[in-house]
Amino acid sequence: MSNLGLVRHAFSPPARPPLAETEMRVLEAQYCSYGDTVHYSEPAKIFARCEGSFIYDLENRPFLDLQMWYSAVNFGYANPRLNEALKRQIDTLPQVASQYLHREKIELAAAIGRDAEQKFGYKGRVHFNVGGSQAIEDSLKLVRNASRGKSLVFAFEGGYHGRTLAASAITSSYRYRRRYGHFGDRAQFIPFPYCFRCPYGKKREDCGLYCVDQFARLFDTEYCGVFDPQVGEAEYAAFYIEPIQGTGGYVIPPPGYFEKLAAVLEARRILLVDDEIQMGFYRAGKLWSIEQFNVRPDIIVFGKALTNGLNPLSGVWAREALINPEVFAPGSTHSTFNANPLGTAVALETLRMLEEQDYEQMTAQKGAYFLSGLRELKRRYRVIGDVDGIGMALRIEICEPSDSFTPAKAIVDRIVEEALKGDLEVAGKTYGLVLDIGGYYKNVITLAPALTISFDEIDLALQLLDRLLHRVAPD
Ligand SMILES: Cc1ncc(COP(=O)(O)O)c(C=O)c1O
């Protein structure tokens, strides 16, 4: 007999009413670690149900969600087709140990592999795990294996690759390493082409991609510290990129940037690892955001929206030369739940859905419509320094109204807090908004609406943003 004190369900009498909010808060304060979360607002909001683009709180107030679980729920909350795939799998083969095979895993790997082969011209293989950070760790093993154990990589300032020990070692924020130190892998962080705040003080129109020249300069002589010209070998095995920075503030690089960078990497035999965990699955208008840039990655890492957030599943695609069983031995990585049948069944249905509808056109149209509304808001509010977007990854950079440039974190915090009150009125109805903050200065509203959002809902989002800006920073 256990003594867990759990509330019993109605079907196991005697039933008790569900926990009241005050009771939940007391229990959370006593029993929940805060190490796995961040309370951006106090008290943290409690949600009770969700559907489509909306999530509802305990009072059943609707919140239009413009961040969709950090882009894990690209296909809308409780997507009926994907939920159905999960339910079907529960009734057939919900569990099987990963040493055995199941149809969904094989079909899913083949679908991702064939698509990559067609797009990038390389045969490759797919390898599964359960979370983005874990898949990043797996990719680091592939990189180390291919480079005879090198643990140094390049990554971007503003880059985010997760919070396990190795993933946080190549994530730019020292904040995530300060208390925990390192476990071997290290990154040298290179400035991302953040043209609104160019780290070199250049202008996008005539910079000639000076930033890539600065990176290429590292290989000019051995005295720059990363390359031995005598043998043509770099000390750095790979460059980890997010083609569009996610947590860094949905920063979109200028045309030609990645082509020029990839040429430098290829000449120095440095692998290009493409982290698509946040921007993949049409967030940025293509299956993989790197397809926007005419560049061929050696490794792709993905997660999040693969299962629409229904079941943890992530993965790595790599070129055959890096991942074939001769070089990357069986059991090189393992997790009990990797390639789990529930996750792979939903993921397979996700890919079927993507094949049946023109997501490229849909995300381009909706994204352009949303962005034109954001541009209109920028014309009206000096607190907006920049808006930009690619596909359905959109950004609003909030700045001091005095110059529309100095980052204004305090104003963003207020905007997000007000949005969570759930009292914004449009056409006689009240709503809240779920917004996420990103950016180097934590002053960017990163918008990742459901790709299934309707044009009417985009209009509603723009009206709600207008109400918020009017309330917080009217001039
Ligand atoms: C680009 C990117 N890489 C890696 C991760 C880590 O993924 P996870 O949170 O599933 O470990 C994230 C999560 O936000 C991400 O956005």
PDBQT file of the ligand as one rigid body, heavy atoms in Angstrom, charges set to zero:
ROOT
HETATM    1  C1  LIG A 501      17.648  25.133 -31.905  1.00  0.00    +0.000 C 
HETATM    2  C2  LIG A 501      17.459  24.245 -30.718  1.00  0.00    +0.000 A 
HETATM    3  N1  LIG A 501      18.343  23.253 -30.495  1.00  0.00    +0.000 NA
HETATM    4  C3  LIG A 501      18.203  22.419 -29.449  1.00  0.00    +0.000 A 
HETATM    5  C4  LIG A 501      17.168  22.551 -28.556  1.00  0.00    +0.000 A 
HETATM    6  C5  LIG A 501      17.051  21.618 -27.394  1.00  0.00    +0.000 C 
HETATM    7  O1  LIG A 501      15.942  20.782 -27.571  1.00  0.00    +0.000 OA
HETATM    8  P1  LIG A 501      15.221  20.110 -26.299  1.00  0.00    +0.000 P 
HETATM    9  O2  LIG A 501      14.658  21.236 -25.500  1.00  0.00    +0.000 OA
HETATM   10  O3  LIG A 501      14.189  19.198 -26.887  1.00  0.00    +0.000 OA
HETATM   11  O4  LIG A 501      16.295  19.374 -25.555  1.00  0.00    +0.000 OA
HETATM   12  C6  LIG A 501      16.232  23.577 -28.750  1.00  0.00    +0.000 A 
HETATM   13  C7  LIG A 501      15.120  23.780 -27.803  1.00  0.00    +0.000 C 
HETATM   14  O5  LIG A 501      14.513  24.816 -27.710  1.00  0.00    +0.000 OA
HETATM   15  C8  LIG A 501      16.391  24.452 -29.854  1.00  0.00    +0.000 A 
HETATM   16  O6  LIG A 501      15.544  25.462 -30.070  1.00  0.00    +0.000 OA
ENDROOT
TORSDOF 0
